[in-house]
């Protein structure tokens, strides 16, 4: 009985373990695609090479921190708690 009562709190502690490195590349690609869409909408000529975006004023790289991996993991943890 105590085991069942503690199952969720102990299972929820799994979100403390760092994971999600495999999500960074796909989420970076989504970030680049959304940025390119925004640049096209604004009329800024841009060229993309992987995660490097080149515009007339310079080049910008989409870093791993910009992929949103930490946000996705936090939202999954919150959704688990809310559910």
RASULQUI-V365083 format. One record per pair of residues at least 24 apart in sequence whose C-alpha atoms are under 6 Angstrom apart, sorted by the first residue. I is the first residue (numbers start at 0). J is the second residue. If there is no record, write none. Layout:
i = <I & I>
j = <J & J>
//
This chain:
i = <23 & 23 & 26 & 27>
j = <66 & 68 & 66 & 66>
//
